[in-house]
C-alpha cells in the first residue's frame, strides 16, 4: 500500500529534473546570444576605429568654445579688415582737412615804376588881351603794394566739409558694427550646424551597427532554416540604405565643418 506514493514521487522528481534541464538550455542560449551581441558590437566599433565616427566619439571637445570661434572670425575676416582700412583713411583725411587751413589764404605783392608826361595850360590877361602858355614836364613815380586774398565762401564752407568727413567716418563705423553682428550670427549658426551634424552622424552610425547585428542574426537563422530568403534580402536592403544615410551624413558633417573653418579662418582638427 505504501509503494504507489513512492512511484508518484519518483515520476514528479524526474519531470522536475527535465524541466530544470530545459530551463538551463534556454538560459545558456540567452547567455550565448548576449555574448554574441557584445562581441559583435565590439567588432563593429573596431571596424570604425579609423573612421570619422570613432574620431568624433573619442574627441568630443574637438570644437573650441563658441566665444573663441567668434573672436577668431573677427580677427581673420577680410571684410572687417577692409572696414578698418577705410576708417583709417577717412580719419587721416579729416585730420588733413582740419590742418590745411592755409589754402584759403593767399598773399600777393606788386611793384610799379613809370615816367609820366604832364601838360599844363596857363592863361593871364593885361587888361586888353588874354594870353595863354602851355608848359610841359616829366615826373617819375614808384608804387609798391601787398594784398591778402581771403575767400569768404571757402572759409565758411570749410566747416561743412569737416562735418561731412565726420559723418562719413561715422557711417563706415556703423557699417563695420553691422558687419560684426552679421558675422557673429553666422558663426553661431554654423557652430550649431556642426553640432547637429555630429549628433545625427552618431545616430546614423548606431543605427547601422544595430542593423548589422540584426543582419548577422538573420543570416544564422537563414542558414538554420528559420528565416526565408525574402526576409533576409529585405534586411540586407535596410542595411544598404543605412550605409547610404551614414555616408550622406558624413558629407554633411564635413561640409558644415568646412564652412565654419572658412568663416573663422582656422583649421579645426577632429583627431
Backbone torsions as a table, in degrees:
resi	resn	phi	psi	omega
1	UNK	NA	-22.1	-177.7
2	UNK	-92.8	-2.7	-177.0
3	UNK	-73.6	-41.2	-174.8
4	UNK	-60.2	-46.7	178.2
5	UNK	-60.1	-34.8	179.1
6	UNK	-65.5	-41.2	177.8
7	UNK	-62.2	-40.9	178.6
8	UNK	-63.7	-39.1	179.5
9	UNK	-66.7	-36.9	178.8
10	UNK	-66.3	-42.9	179.1
11	UNK	-63.0	-42.7	-179.7
12	UNK	-66.2	-37.5	179.7
13	UNK	-67.2	-40.9	177.6
14	UNK	-64.6	-39.8	179.2
15	UNK	-65.7	-40.4	179.6
16	UNK	-64.3	-39.7	178.4
17	UNK	-65.7	-38.9	178.2
18	UNK	-64.5	-41.4	178.7
19	UNK	-63.5	-40.4	179.0
20	UNK	-65.0	-39.0	178.8
21	UNK	-63.9	-38.7	177.8
22	UNK	-64.9	-42.2	177.8
23	UNK	-61.0	-40.8	179.9
24	UNK	-65.5	-37.8	178.0
25	UNK	-63.2	-44.1	179.5
26	UNK	-64.4	-42.0	179.1
27	UNK	-62.4	-39.6	179.1
28	UNK	-64.7	-40.7	178.3
29	UNK	-63.4	-43.4	179.2
30	UNK	-63.4	-39.3	178.5
31	UNK	-63.3	-42.6	179.3
32	UNK	-65.3	-38.4	177.6
33	UNK	-63.2	-42.7	178.9
34	UNK	-63.7	-41.9	178.3
35	UNK	-63.5	-41.3	179.5
36	UNK	-63.1	-40.4	179.1
37	UNK	-63.1	-44.7	179.7
38	UNK	-64.1	-43.2	179.3
39	UNK	-64.1	-38.5	-179.5
40	UNK	-67.1	-41.0	178.0
41	UNK	-63.7	-39.3	176.2
42	UNK	-64.7	-38.9	178.2
43	UNK	-66.0	-41.6	179.6
44	UNK	-63.4	-40.3	178.4
45	UNK	-67.4	-39.6	179.2
46	UNK	-65.9	-29.6	176.9
47	UNK	-65.7	-29.7	-178.7
48	UNK	-100.5	16.3	-174.3
49	UNK	-63.5	-26.7	-179.8
50	UNK	-105.3	9.4	-175.4
51	UNK	-92.3	170.9	178.6
52	UNK	-61.1	-38.1	-175.5
53	UNK	-63.2	-46.8	-179.5
54	UNK	-66.2	-32.4	179.0
55	UNK	-64.0	-46.6	-178.3
56	UNK	-74.5	-21.6	174.7
57	UNK	-75.1	-36.6	-178.8
58	UNK	-81.9	-24.0	-178.0
59	UNK	-122.2	77.1	-176.6
60	UNK	-68.4	-28.2	-176.5
61	UNK	-101.9	41.4	-179.9
62	UNK	-73.4	-17.8	177.7
63	UNK	-95.0	132.8	173.4
64	UNK	-66.2	166.7	176.0
65	UNK	-59.4	154.9	-175.7
66	UNK	-61.6	-40.4	-179.0
67	UNK	-65.1	-31.9	177.2
68	UNK	-67.7	-42.6	179.0
69	UNK	-64.0	-37.7	179.1
70	UNK	-63.8	-44.1	179.0
71	UNK	-65.8	-37.3	177.0
72	UNK	-64.0	-40.1	179.3
73	UNK	-64.9	-40.3	178.3
74	UNK	-64.3	-40.4	-176.0
75	UNK	-69.8	-35.1	-173.5
76	UNK	-102.3	2.2	-177.4
77	UNK	-70.9	121.4	177.1
78	UNK	-64.1	-35.4	-179.1
79	UNK	-65.4	-41.8	178.6
80	UNK	-66.9	-36.0	175.6
81	UNK	-64.2	-37.1	177.5
82	UNK	-65.1	-41.2	177.0
83	UNK	-65.0	-38.8	177.8
84	UNK	-61.6	-42.3	178.4
85	UNK	-64.8	-40.3	179.2
86	UNK	-64.6	-39.4	178.3
87	UNK	-64.8	-42.7	178.5
88	UNK	-61.4	-42.1	-179.8
89	UNK	-62.6	-45.5	-177.7
90	UNK	-69.2	-34.4	176.7
91	UNK	-65.1	-41.6	178.3
92	UNK	-66.3	-38.1	177.2
93	UNK	-63.9	-40.9	179.4
94	UNK	-65.9	-40.6	177.1
95	UNK	-63.9	-40.8	179.2
96	UNK	-65.2	-37.8	-179.7
97	UNK	-67.0	-38.6	179.6
98	UNK	-68.5	-33.8	-176.9
99	UNK	-84.1	-25.2	-173.3
100	UNK	-88.2	58.8	178.4
101	UNK	-83.9	-18.1	-174.6
102	UNK	-69.2	-17.4	-178.4
103	UNK	-68.8	-17.2	179.5
104	UNK	-86.4	-5.5	-178.4
105	UNK	-119.3	128.9	178.1
106	UNK	-128.9	139.6	179.4
107	UNK	-109.8	145.2	179.1
108	UNK	-147.0	159.3	178.4
109	UNK	-147.4	157.7	179.3
110	UNK	-146.7	146.2	177.0
111	UNK	-129.3	128.0	-179.7
112	UNK	-123.8	140.9	177.1
113	UNK	-140.3	137.8	-179.8
114	UNK	-167.9	161.4	176.9
115	UNK	-112.6	131.7	-175.4
116	UNK	-115.4	138.0	173.6
117	UNK	-93.8	130.2	-179.8
118	UNK	-114.3	132.6	177.0
119	UNK	-119.0	137.0	179.3
120	UNK	-137.4	136.2	178.1
121	UNK	-107.6	118.5	-179.5
122	UNK	-111.0	135.0	180.0
123	UNK	-123.4	147.6	175.1
124	UNK	-150.9	161.3	-176.3
125	UNK	-133.8	144.2	176.5
126	UNK	-104.6	11.1	-178.5
127	UNK	105.1	-35.0	-178.5
128	UNK	-107.5	-39.7	-176.8
129	UNK	-126.9	155.3	175.8
130	UNK	-112.3	125.1	-176.4
131	UNK	-114.7	153.7	178.2
132	UNK	-132.6	150.0	177.9
133	UNK	-139.7	137.7	179.4
134	UNK	-104.7	129.1	176.8
135	UNK	-118.6	147.4	179.2
136	UNK	-123.7	157.5	177.3
137	UNK	-163.7	162.0	177.8
138	UNK	-118.9	147.5	-177.8
139	UNK	-143.8	132.4	177.4
140	UNK	-96.2	139.3	-179.3
141	UNK	-131.1	144.2	174.8
142	UNK	-126.1	144.6	175.8
143	UNK	-143.6	136.8	178.4
144	UNK	-127.7	134.8	-178.1
145	UNK	-142.1	146.2	174.7
146	UNK	-128.6	135.1	-179.4
147	UNK	-135.9	155.0	179.1
148	UNK	-121.6	131.1	-179.0
149	UNK	-105.5	116.1	178.3
150	UNK	-121.0	98.2	178.1
151	UNK	-73.1	108.6	-174.4
152	UNK	-62.4	-42.4	-177.6
153	UNK	-64.6	-41.5	-179.0
154	UNK	-64.5	-40.8	178.5
155	UNK	-64.4	-41.5	178.9
156	UNK	-66.6	-38.2	-177.7
157	UNK	-76.0	-15.2	-179.9
158	UNK	-59.9	-40.1	178.2
159	UNK	-62.2	-39.1	177.2
160	UNK	-63.7	-40.5	179.1
161	UNK	-64.3	-39.1	177.8
162	UNK	-65.3	-43.5	178.8
163	UNK	-64.0	-40.2	178.2
164	UNK	-61.8	-42.2	177.8
165	UNK	-61.9	-39.4	178.3
166	UNK	-66.1	-42.2	180.0
167	UNK	-66.3	-39.5	177.5
168	UNK	-64.2	-37.2	177.0
169	UNK	-65.6	-42.6	176.9
170	UNK	-62.4	-38.7	179.7
171	UNK	-61.8	-43.4	178.9
172	UNK	-65.0	-39.1	178.7
173	UNK	-64.9	-40.3	176.4
174	UNK	-64.0	-40.7	178.1
175	UNK	-63.9	-37.9	177.2
176	UNK	-64.6	-44.3	179.1
177	UNK	-61.1	-41.6	177.9
178	UNK	-62.8	-39.7	178.6
179	UNK	-65.4	-37.6	177.3
180	UNK	-62.9	-43.5	177.9
181	UNK	-60.8	-43.2	178.7
182	UNK	-64.7	-39.0	179.7
183	UNK	-65.9	-41.6	178.1
184	UNK	-62.0	-44.6	178.5
185	UNK	-61.5	-38.4	179.8
186	UNK	-66.2	-42.7	179.4
187	UNK	-64.1	-43.1	178.7
188	UNK	-61.2	-43.5	-179.5
189	UNK	-65.4	-45.8	-179.3
190	UNK	-68.6	-35.3	176.2
191	UNK	-61.9	-44.3	178.0
192	UNK	-64.9	-37.5	178.5
193	UNK	-62.8	-39.5	179.3
194	UNK	-66.3	-43.9	179.3
195	UNK	-63.5	-41.1	178.8
196	UNK	-65.5	-43.5	179.2
197	UNK	-62.3	-36.3	178.0
198	UNK	-64.0	-45.7	179.8
199	UNK	-62.8	-45.0	-179.6
200	UNK	-64.8	-37.1	179.5
201	UNK	-63.2	-41.6	177.7
202	UNK	-64.2	-41.2	178.6
203	UNK	-64.4	-41.8	177.8
204	UNK	-62.0	-40.0	179.7
205	UNK	-66.9	-43.5	177.3
206	UNK	-62.1	-39.6	179.2
207	UNK	-63.2	-41.9	179.0
208	UNK	-65.2	-40.2	177.8
209	UNK	-62.2	-40.5	178.1
210	UNK	-64.5	-41.1	179.4
211	UNK	-68.2	-36.8	176.3
212	UNK	-61.1	-41.6	177.0
213	UNK	-64.0	-44.0	178.3
214	UNK	-62.5	-39.1	179.6
215	UNK	-67.6	-40.2	178.5
216	UNK	-62.5	-42.4	178.0
217	UNK	-67.2	-37.3	179.9
218	UNK	-67.1	-37.2	177.9
219	UNK	-63.8	-38.0	176.0
220	UNK	-64.7	-41.4	177.2
221	UNK	-64.9	-38.3	179.4
222	UNK	-65.2	-39.7	178.9
223	UNK	-66.0	-33.2	179.6
224	UNK	-87.6	1.7	177.6
225	UNK	82.5	13.0	-178.9
226	UNK	-93.1	-1.4	-179.3
227	UNK	-141.3	144.3	178.7
228	UNK	-80.2	158.6	179.4
229	UNK	-64.6	-36.9	-178.9
230	UNK	-63.3	-36.7	178.3
231	UNK	-68.9	-38.5	178.3
232	UNK	-65.3	-41.7	178.7
233	UNK	-63.1	-37.0	178.8
234	UNK	-62.2	-43.3	179.9
235	UNK	-67.6	-36.5	176.7
236	UNK	-62.6	-38.2	176.1
237	UNK	-64.6	-38.9	177.1
238	UNK	-64.0	-38.6	178.3
239	UNK	-64.0	-41.7	179.0
240	UNK	-61.4	-43.5	178.2
241	UNK	-63.1	-39.0	179.4
242	UNK	-65.5	-37.2	177.1
243	UNK	-65.0	-42.3	179.0
244	UNK	-63.7	-43.3	178.6
245	UNK	-62.1	-37.5	179.2
246	UNK	-66.5	-42.2	179.4
247	UNK	-65.6	-38.6	177.0
248	UNK	-62.6	-41.1	-178.9
249	UNK	-70.4	-33.0	173.6
250	UNK	-60.6	-46.2	179.4
251	UNK	-61.8	-40.1	178.8
252	UNK	-65.9	-37.8	178.6
253	UNK	-65.6	-46.8	178.8
254	UNK	-61.1	-40.1	179.9
255	UNK	-64.7	-45.6	178.9
256	UNK	-62.9	-40.4	179.9
257	UNK	-66.7	-39.5	-179.9
258	UNK	-65.4	-40.3	178.3
259	UNK	-63.2	-41.2	178.4
260	UNK	-65.9	-40.1	177.4
261	UNK	-62.0	-42.6	-179.1
262	UNK	-65.5	-40.0	-179.6
263	UNK	-68.3	-40.1	-177.0
264	UNK	-85.2	-18.9	179.7
265	UNK	74.9	23.0	179.7
266	UNK	-133.7	163.1	178.4
267	UNK	-97.2	127.2	179.7
268	UNK	-104.1	105.7	-178.9
269	UNK	-88.9	128.6	179.7
270	UNK	-78.4	-39.3	-177.9
271	UNK	-78.8	NA	NA
